[in-house]
Amino acid sequence: MMVTLSLIGIGSGDPRQLTQQAIDAIGELDIALVLDKGSDSSELRLLREELLRRFGRSSLRVVRLPDPPRAASGEYLARVAAWHEQRAERWEEVLREQLSPQQTAGILVWGDPAFYDSTIRIAQTIQQRGVVPLEVKVIPGISSIQLLAAGHQIALNQLNGTIHITTGRRLRDEGLPEGVDEAVVMLDGQCSFLQLATPDSEIFWGACLGSADEQLIHGRVAEVGERIREVRDKLRERKGWVMDIYLLRQKAQS
């Protein structure tokens, strides 16, 4: 008999951003796994636990899992693969020891599980190992990509254009692909837009989207780039973490 693992997208943690499907999924959980990344990210953990208290059953068991640290040196993809394997082992242990057949465990995923998040891959790793007979369900959430567009009141693509989504690391290493003049950039702790911007580059930047600390800045990179870096640094210093995202257009619209 299988157990179920629900991966539930929760947007920015604001209860108003939860879909009815996400609320229903939380209400069906027997166990919730809450990843604990330490004091710097305690606010994110507390927001998840508040959603579980608000929408979960009174019998819901919440299991905090210390998140294993990722190695600081070595080839990037190998480090990430090893980190994912450690996570899979910890999740698997809880599912094996604390969940009965036909019960459901859940993990609340910031934003949407489809965008630069490891949760689906780790769940699939557990399935492939075969130690725990596991059914995986994915519940989509409102992503930071959507919140960025709504906050700036823009369509991400220009007329008949494409949307390119990448990371700060890939942007620094490779730039934009040939023929691509705009991109949504995630996971950019180094403000790579400052290195790659042209005189006409335009940026729509947002941090802590959908929360009380939301910040939005728009303009030519040459004019607002350093201000974005300053705001980002202050947020990180005050909160211990910061999640930001931006749309970079290499040719500003007139």
SULJO-V699375 format. One record per residue. N is the residue number from 0. RES is the residue in one letter. PHI is phi in radians with two decimals (999 if undefined). OMEGA is omega in whole degrees, 0 to 359 (999 if undefined). NEAR is the number of other ideal C-beta (glycine too) atoms within 10 Angstrom. Layout:
n=N res=RES phi=PHI omega=OMEGA near=NEAR
n=N res=RES phi=PHI omega=OMEGA near=NEAR
This chain:
n=0 res=M phi=999 omega=184 near=7
n=1 res=M phi=-1.54 omega=165 near=11
n=2 res=V phi=-1.87 omega=184 near=20
n=3 res=T phi=-2.04 omega=173 near=18
n=4 res=L phi=-2.09 omega=179 near=25
n=5 res=S phi=-1.72 omega=178 near=22
n=6 res=L phi=-1.81 omega=195 near=22
n=7 res=I phi=-1.93 omega=176 near=28
n=8 res=G phi=-1.22 omega=186 near=26
n=9 res=I phi=-2.13 omega=182 near=27
n=10 res=G phi=1.13 omega=184 near=25
n=11 res=S phi=-1.53 omega=182 near=20
n=12 res=G phi=1.75 omega=175 near=20
n=13 res=D phi=-1.27 omega=182 near=16
n=14 res=P phi=-0.95 omega=181 near=13
n=15 res=R phi=-1.22 omega=180 near=8
n=16 res=Q phi=-1.59 omega=178 near=17
n=17 res=L phi=-1.25 omega=173 near=24
n=18 res=T phi=-1.32 omega=176 near=16
n=19 res=Q phi=-1.10 omega=177 near=7
n=20 res=Q phi=-1.09 omega=179 near=13
n=21 res=A phi=-1.16 omega=179 near=24
n=22 res=I phi=-1.07 omega=179 near=17
n=23 res=D phi=-1.09 omega=182 near=13
n=24 res=A phi=-1.15 omega=177 near=22
n=25 res=I phi=-1.08 omega=181 near=23
n=26 res=G phi=-1.18 omega=180 near=11
n=27 res=E phi=-1.69 omega=187 near=15
n=28 res=L phi=-1.34 omega=170 near=25
n=29 res=D phi=-1.66 omega=178 near=19
n=30 res=I phi=-2.37 omega=173 near=19
n=31 res=A phi=-2.07 omega=176 near=23
n=32 res=L phi=-1.63 omega=180 near=21
n=33 res=V phi=-2.03 omega=182 near=18
n=34 res=L phi=-1.35 omega=182 near=20
n=35 res=D phi=-1.97 omega=182 near=13
n=36 res=K phi=-1.72 omega=177 near=15
n=37 res=G phi=1.76 omega=189 near=11
n=38 res=S phi=-1.11 omega=183 near=9
n=39 res=D phi=-1.13 omega=182 near=11
n=40 res=S phi=-1.99 omega=184 near=15
n=41 res=S phi=-1.10 omega=179 near=13
n=42 res=E phi=-1.07 omega=180 near=15
n=43 res=L phi=-1.16 omega=178 near=20
n=44 res=R phi=-1.14 omega=182 near=18
n=45 res=L phi=-1.13 omega=177 near=12
n=46 res=L phi=-1.12 omega=178 near=18
n=47 res=R phi=-1.09 omega=182 near=22
n=48 res=E phi=-1.14 omega=177 near=16
n=49 res=E phi=-1.16 omega=177 near=12
n=50 res=L phi=-1.11 omega=179 near=21
n=51 res=L phi=-1.15 omega=177 near=19
n=52 res=R phi=-1.14 omega=185 near=11
n=53 res=R phi=-1.29 omega=188 near=11
n=54 res=F phi=-2.01 omega=180 near=19
n=55 res=G phi=-1.49 omega=177 near=20
n=56 res=R phi=-1.27 omega=180 near=12
n=57 res=S phi=-1.13 omega=181 near=5
n=58 res=S phi=-1.53 omega=182 near=7
n=59 res=L phi=-1.05 omega=176 near=17
n=60 res=R phi=-1.76 omega=179 near=15
n=61 res=V phi=-1.84 omega=182 near=14
n=62 res=V phi=-1.99 omega=176 near=14
n=63 res=R phi=-1.44 omega=179 near=12
n=64 res=L phi=-2.07 omega=174 near=16
n=65 res=P phi=-1.02 omega=183 near=10
n=66 res=D phi=-1.39 omega=181 near=17
n=67 res=P phi=-1.14 omega=179 near=16
n=68 res=P phi=-1.26 omega=176 near=10
n=69 res=R phi=-1.55 omega=180 near=14
n=70 res=A phi=-0.99 omega=184 near=14
n=71 res=A phi=-1.53 omega=182 near=6
n=72 res=S phi=-2.32 omega=181 near=5
n=73 res=G phi=1.90 omega=181 near=10
n=74 res=E phi=-1.14 omega=191 near=9
n=75 res=Y phi=-1.01 omega=185 near=11
n=76 res=L phi=-1.14 omega=178 near=8
n=77 res=A phi=-1.17 omega=179 near=10
n=78 res=R phi=-1.11 omega=180 near=14
n=79 res=V phi=-1.16 omega=179 near=14
n=80 res=A phi=-1.07 omega=179 near=12
n=81 res=A phi=-1.15 omega=178 near=14
n=82 res=W phi=-1.10 omega=179 near=17
n=83 res=H phi=-1.09 omega=179 near=17
n=84 res=E phi=-1.12 omega=178 near=13
n=85 res=Q phi=-1.12 omega=177 near=15
n=86 res=R phi=-1.07 omega=181 near=22
n=87 res=A phi=-1.01 omega=180 near=21
n=88 res=E phi=-1.10 omega=181 near=15
n=89 res=R phi=-1.21 omega=178 near=16
n=90 res=W phi=-1.13 omega=182 near=24
n=91 res=E phi=-1.04 omega=180 near=18
n=92 res=E phi=-1.07 omega=179 near=13
n=93 res=V phi=-1.14 omega=181 near=15
n=94 res=L phi=-1.09 omega=182 near=23
n=95 res=R phi=-1.26 omega=189 near=13
n=96 res=E phi=-1.61 omega=189 near=8
n=97 res=Q phi=-2.08 omega=182 near=15
n=98 res=L phi=-2.08 omega=177 near=20
n=99 res=S phi=-1.57 omega=176 near=9
n=100 res=P phi=-0.92 omega=179 near=8
n=101 res=Q phi=1.29 omega=173 near=11
n=102 res=Q phi=-1.52 omega=186 near=16
n=103 res=T phi=-2.22 omega=172 near=17
n=104 res=A phi=-1.86 omega=180 near=22
n=105 res=G phi=-2.54 omega=173 near=25
n=106 res=I phi=-2.25 omega=177 near=21
n=107 res=L phi=-1.51 omega=186 near=29
n=108 res=V phi=-1.87 omega=178 near=26
n=109 res=W phi=-1.05 omega=180 near=19
n=110 res=G phi=1.23 omega=181 near=27
n=111 res=D phi=-2.25 omega=183 near=21
n=112 res=P phi=-1.10 omega=186 near=23
n=113 res=A phi=-1.44 omega=189 near=15
n=114 res=F phi=-1.98 omega=174 near=18
n=115 res=Y phi=0.82 omega=177 near=15
n=116 res=D phi=-2.36 omega=187 near=17
n=117 res=S phi=-1.57 omega=191 near=15
n=118 res=T phi=-1.05 omega=181 near=23
n=119 res=I phi=-1.11 omega=181 near=14
n=120 res=R phi=-1.07 omega=180 near=14
n=121 res=I phi=-1.17 omega=177 near=23
n=122 res=A phi=-1.07 omega=178 near=25
n=123 res=Q phi=-1.18 omega=176 near=13
n=124 res=T phi=-1.07 omega=179 near=18
n=125 res=I phi=-1.10 omega=178 near=20
n=126 res=Q phi=-1.04 omega=183 near=16
n=127 res=Q phi=-1.16 omega=179 near=10
n=128 res=R phi=-1.17 omega=172 near=13
n=129 res=G phi=1.35 omega=179 near=8
n=130 res=V phi=-1.22 omega=178 near=14
n=131 res=V phi=-2.00 omega=175 near=19
n=132 res=P phi=-1.10 omega=194 near=11
n=133 res=L phi=-2.29 omega=169 near=22
n=134 res=E phi=-1.81 omega=181 near=13
n=135 res=V phi=-1.91 omega=174 near=14
n=136 res=K phi=-2.10 omega=180 near=14
n=137 res=V phi=-2.06 omega=179 near=18
n=138 res=I phi=-1.96 omega=184 near=22
n=139 res=P phi=-1.18 omega=177 near=17
n=140 res=G phi=-2.27 omega=176 near=25
n=141 res=I phi=-1.29 omega=186 near=22
n=142 res=S phi=-1.58 omega=176 near=24
n=143 res=S phi=-1.12 omega=177 near=25
n=144 res=I phi=-1.10 omega=178 near=20
n=145 res=Q phi=-1.15 omega=181 near=18
n=146 res=L phi=-1.13 omega=178 near=23
n=147 res=L phi=-1.09 omega=180 near=23
n=148 res=A phi=-1.10 omega=180 near=19
n=149 res=A phi=-1.16 omega=182 near=13
n=150 res=G phi=-1.10 omega=180 near=18
n=151 res=H phi=-1.60 omega=179 near=17
n=152 res=Q phi=0.99 omega=181 near=9
n=153 res=I phi=-2.31 omega=164 near=15
n=154 res=A phi=-1.59 omega=184 near=10
n=155 res=L phi=-1.17 omega=180 near=19
n=156 res=N phi=-1.70 omega=172 near=14
n=157 res=Q phi=-1.39 omega=187 near=14
n=158 res=L phi=-0.94 omega=180 near=5
n=159 res=N phi=1.07 omega=181 near=5
n=160 res=G phi=-1.69 omega=180 near=12
n=161 res=T phi=-1.92 omega=175 near=12
n=162 res=I phi=-2.08 omega=178 near=15
n=163 res=H phi=-1.86 omega=180 near=19
n=164 res=I phi=-2.02 omega=183 near=15
n=165 res=T phi=-2.58 omega=179 near=21
n=166 res=T phi=-1.99 omega=177 near=15
n=167 res=G phi=-1.04 omega=179 near=18
n=168 res=R phi=-1.05 omega=180 near=15
n=169 res=R phi=-1.17 omega=179 near=18
n=170 res=L phi=-1.11 omega=179 near=22
n=171 res=R phi=-1.17 omega=186 near=14
n=172 res=D phi=-1.34 omega=191 near=10
n=173 res=E phi=-2.16 omega=188 near=9
n=174 res=G phi=1.20 omega=177 near=15
n=175 res=L phi=-1.56 omega=178 near=17
n=176 res=P phi=-1.04 omega=179 near=10
n=177 res=E phi=-1.02 omega=179 near=5
n=178 res=G phi=1.52 omega=179 near=7
n=179 res=V phi=-1.78 omega=182 near=14
n=180 res=D phi=-1.85 omega=180 near=16
n=181 res=E phi=-2.58 omega=183 near=20
n=182 res=A phi=-2.67 omega=168 near=25
n=183 res=V phi=-1.55 omega=186 near=21
n=184 res=V phi=-2.08 omega=180 near=24
n=185 res=M phi=-2.07 omega=174 near=23
n=186 res=L phi=0.96 omega=181 near=16
n=187 res=D phi=-2.04 omega=180 near=21
n=188 res=G phi=-1.33 omega=184 near=11
n=189 res=Q phi=-1.93 omega=178 near=13
n=190 res=C phi=0.89 omega=185 near=18
n=191 res=S phi=-1.09 omega=179 near=21
n=192 res=F phi=-1.04 omega=179 near=22
n=193 res=L phi=-1.17 omega=181 near=15
n=194 res=Q phi=-1.46 omega=190 near=11
n=195 res=L phi=-1.85 omega=186 near=16
n=196 res=A phi=-1.18 omega=171 near=17
n=197 res=T phi=-1.72 omega=179 near=13
n=198 res=P phi=-0.98 omega=182 near=8
n=199 res=D phi=-1.73 omega=185 near=15
n=200 res=S phi=-1.14 omega=180 near=20
n=201 res=E phi=-2.09 omega=181 near=21
n=202 res=I phi=-2.28 omega=172 near=23
n=203 res=F phi=-2.04 omega=189 near=22
n=204 res=W phi=-1.97 omega=176 near=29
n=205 res=G phi=-2.59 omega=178 near=24
n=206 res=A phi=-2.37 omega=180 near=23
n=207 res=C phi=0.88 omega=187 near=19
n=208 res=L phi=-1.11 omega=179 near=25
n=209 res=G phi=1.40 omega=180 near=20
n=210 res=S phi=-2.03 omega=179 near=17
n=211 res=A phi=-1.16 omega=180 near=6
n=212 res=D phi=-1.69 omega=184 near=13
n=213 res=E phi=-0.97 omega=177 near=13
n=214 res=Q phi=-2.26 omega=178 near=18
n=215 res=L phi=-2.28 omega=177 near=15
n=216 res=I phi=-2.40 omega=180 near=18
n=217 res=H phi=-2.37 omega=175 near=17
n=218 res=G phi=2.81 omega=173 near=15
n=219 res=R phi=-1.26 omega=183 near=16
n=220 res=V phi=-1.00 omega=181 near=25
n=221 res=A phi=-1.07 omega=184 near=15
n=222 res=E phi=-1.72 omega=186 near=10
n=223 res=V phi=-2.08 omega=186 near=16
n=224 res=G phi=-1.02 omega=181 near=20
n=225 res=E phi=-1.20 omega=177 near=12
n=226 res=R phi=-1.17 omega=176 near=12
n=227 res=I phi=-1.07 omega=179 near=23
n=228 res=R phi=-1.04 omega=181 near=15
n=229 res=E phi=-1.14 omega=179 near=10
n=230 res=V phi=-1.09 omega=180 near=18
n=231 res=R phi=-1.07 omega=181 near=19
n=232 res=D phi=-1.09 omega=180 near=12
n=233 res=K phi=-1.17 omega=177 near=12
n=234 res=L phi=-1.09 omega=181 near=18
n=235 res=R phi=-1.13 omega=180 near=16
n=236 res=E phi=-1.13 omega=184 near=9
n=237 res=R phi=-1.34 omega=187 near=10
n=238 res=K phi=-1.69 omega=186 near=17
n=239 res=G phi=1.55 omega=179 near=14
n=240 res=W phi=-2.75 omega=172 near=14
n=241 res=V phi=-2.69 omega=173 near=18
n=242 res=M phi=-2.02 omega=179 near=19
n=243 res=D phi=-2.36 omega=185 near=25
n=244 res=I phi=-2.76 omega=177 near=23
n=245 res=Y phi=-2.68 omega=169 near=25
n=246 res=L phi=-1.80 omega=178 near=24
n=247 res=L phi=-1.89 omega=175 near=24
n=248 res=R phi=-1.97 omega=183 near=19
n=249 res=Q phi=-1.28 omega=177 near=17
n=250 res=K phi=-2.22 omega=182 near=12
n=251 res=A phi=-1.12 omega=176 near=14
n=252 res=Q phi=-1.31 omega=181 near=8
n=253 res=S phi=-1.41 omega=999 near=4
